[in-house]
């Protein structure tokens, strides 16, 4: 009976992973054409702060940034409207990822920018975003993949649950940290999220002193070899001061959040109405391209 249940569980995992990989193939490719690319790191910080204040899940944060990257890649956004677009992406992502009771209202979003916009502005920008995405929000982000890959990330001794629990808590902290760091690197938004998630898993294992950092079960589950994952780990996650910062944060977790909202981080305007995309300060630039194997082959890294 146990063997039969285990077999069904393994079958479910394979089917789920196949679905994620299939959805990954149809993701929109981000080409780096956004005029906002030079200030993207500040936008990412602003988005993350807003999501933290709204107490949104990490999967929502990753989906919101993916939506924002895709939207910015295809539109010219005037600086005063950047915060409105960012909040609109958060709103769309929250409606898809969060429980209904945890989805922020437009008034909650507006409070983060000191009530600078009308409610109609949020509804209008939401509609623009959904049209641009063609209503396709079934996107497996790095956060989604990492939750799945984490099933094979740790050695599990059923006889020592307390040790495994402590190990798991520490691993989850590192994984959350590296996933957050991955948002800041624009280059990582142009590669497959499953690969970025794999690098975050490997970086977390290395940070905890778990060797080898890439095991055979992980290779089989993710579909990536050590040679494919290690360059990302060395370049973006465990180089420079990333590990020092991660360990310092783990030693002294500061959970304080600002009371005054996040309005000062991105300049906002007093726009009250939206008559058209152009009057809104957001104009379309180009058609979107599917992120499939053919376009990936044509891209030059």
C-alpha positions, 0 to 999 in steps of 0.5 A: 500500500505504501509503495503504491502511494509513493508511486502515485506521489512520484507520478504527480511530481513528474506531471507537475514538473512537466506542466511547469516546464511547459509553461516556462517554454511559453513565457514572454522573452525579456529583451532588455529594451526598457528605458527604465533599465538603468534605474531597475535596481531602485524599482526592484527595491521599491517593489520589494518594500511595497510587497513587504508592507502589504505582507505579500508572499514571495511568489507574488513578489517574483510574479509582480517583477516578471510582469513589470519587466515584460511591461516595461520591455514593451512600453515607454513609461514616463517617470511620474507614472512608474510607481503607478505601473509598479503598484499595478503589477503588484495588484495583478500578481496578488490577485493571481497568487494570494488568497482572496482575503490577502489581496490588497485593495486599490485604496491600500496600494494608494496609501503607499504613495500617499493617495496620489492617484485616483482609484480609476487610475489603478483600474486602468493600468491593471487593464493595460497590463492584462491586455499586454500579457494577453491575460496569461498569468500562469508563469512559473517564476524562480520562486515557484520552481525553488519551492518544488526543487527544495524537496530534494535539497536536504538530506532527510533522516526520518529518525532525527526530526528536530535536527532536520527541522532546524536544518530546514529552517536555516536552508529556507532562510538562505533560499529566501535570501538568494531568491530575493537577491536574484530579483536585482540582477537583470541578467537573471530575468532573461534566463529560464527561471528553473535555472535561476531557482537551481542556482539559488538551491545550490547557493543555499547548500554551499552557504550551509556547508552542504557538500557536494552542493549539487547532488544526483537527486537535484540534477535529476529533478531539475534537469540541470547539471553542476556545470550548468548551475555553478557559473551562476552560483559563483557569479551572482550568489556566492561571489563578492559580499553576497554570502557575508551579507546573508550571514550577517542578516541571519545573525541579526534579523531586523524586521522593522518596516517603515511607517511612512509608506514608500512614496519617496523611493520613486517619484510619483505624480498627481495624475487623476484620470486616464483617457488613453494610453498616451495621455497616461504617460505610457506608450507601447513600443513593440510586440512581445516575443514568446520565450521558447526554444527557437528564440532562445537559440537565436539569442546571443548571450 
